């Protein structure tokens, strides 16, 4: 194979490896907007 084909294949392989290796899941914590109702003792 010629050197140019080898270099193109190597560049493509490196690009594929770096694209697959950098995937991390993003963990999102959602804060509640309203508070839950609290016991007031109104209905005993």
MARMI-248272 format. One record per residue (C-alpha): x, y, z; residue in three letters. Coordinates in Angstrom, 3 decimals. Each point is the difference from the previous one (the first is absolute). Example, Ala and Ser with C-alpha at 12.3 -4.5 7.8 and 13.67 -1.06 7.14 Angstrom:
+----------+----------+----------+------+
|       xx |       yy |       zz | code |
+----------+----------+----------+------+
|   12.300 |   -4.500 |    7.800 |  ALA |
|    1.370 |    3.440 |   -0.660 |  SER |
+----------+----------+----------+------+
//
This chain:
+----------+----------+----------+------+
|       xx |       yy |       zz | code |
+----------+----------+----------+------+
|    0.000 |    0.000 |    0.000 |  UNK |
|    1.125 |    3.517 |   -0.568 |  UNK |
|    0.908 |    2.255 |    2.896 |  UNK |
|   -2.893 |    2.371 |   -0.633 |  UNK |
|   -2.579 |   -2.795 |    0.284 |  UNK |
|    1.616 |   -1.206 |    3.230 |  UNK |
|   -0.025 |    3.518 |    1.448 |  UNK |
|   -3.660 |    0.535 |   -0.915 |  UNK |
|   -0.939 |   -3.367 |    1.512 |  UNK |
|    1.962 |    0.790 |    3.159 |  UNK |
|   -1.633 |    3.428 |    0.332 |  UNK |
|   -3.461 |   -1.543 |   -0.401 |  UNK |
|    0.749 |   -2.675 |    2.563 |  UNK |
|    1.270 |    2.554 |    2.517 |  UNK |
|   -3.056 |    2.193 |   -0.562 |  UNK |
|   -2.330 |   -2.962 |    0.570 |  UNK |
|    1.809 |   -1.074 |    3.170 |  UNK |
|   -0.016 |    3.494 |    1.518 |  UNK |
|   -3.673 |    0.508 |   -0.877 |  UNK |
|   -0.995 |   -3.243 |    1.711 |  UNK |
|    2.245 |    0.412 |    3.035 |  UNK |
|   -1.248 |    3.438 |    1.109 |  UNK |
|   -3.652 |   -0.898 |    0.554 |  UNK |
|   -1.093 |    0.644 |    3.580 |  UNK |
|   -3.569 |    0.060 |    1.185 |  UNK |
|   -1.118 |    3.273 |    1.464 |  UNK |
|   -1.629 |   -0.363 |    3.413 |  UNK |
|   -2.619 |    2.690 |    0.626 |  UNK |
|   -1.652 |    0.572 |    3.377 |  UNK |
|   -3.313 |    1.822 |   -0.205 |  UNK |
|   -0.994 |    1.944 |    3.091 |  UNK |
|   -3.740 |    0.104 |    0.762 |  UNK |
|   -1.583 |    3.362 |   -0.712 |  UNK |
|   -2.660 |   -0.214 |    2.707 |  UNK |
|    0.218 |   -1.447 |    3.476 |  UNK |
|   -2.130 |   -2.947 |    1.028 |  UNK |
|   -2.940 |    0.804 |    2.258 |  UNK |
|    0.797 |   -0.265 |    3.680 |  UNK |
|   -2.265 |   -1.180 |    2.801 |  UNK |
|   -1.625 |    2.997 |    1.714 |  UNK |
|   -2.372 |   -1.841 |    2.361 |  UNK |
|   -3.062 |    1.603 |   -1.572 |  UNK |
|   -1.872 |   -3.260 |   -0.649 |  UNK |
|    0.361 |   -2.145 |    3.116 |  UNK |
+----------+----------+----------+------+
//
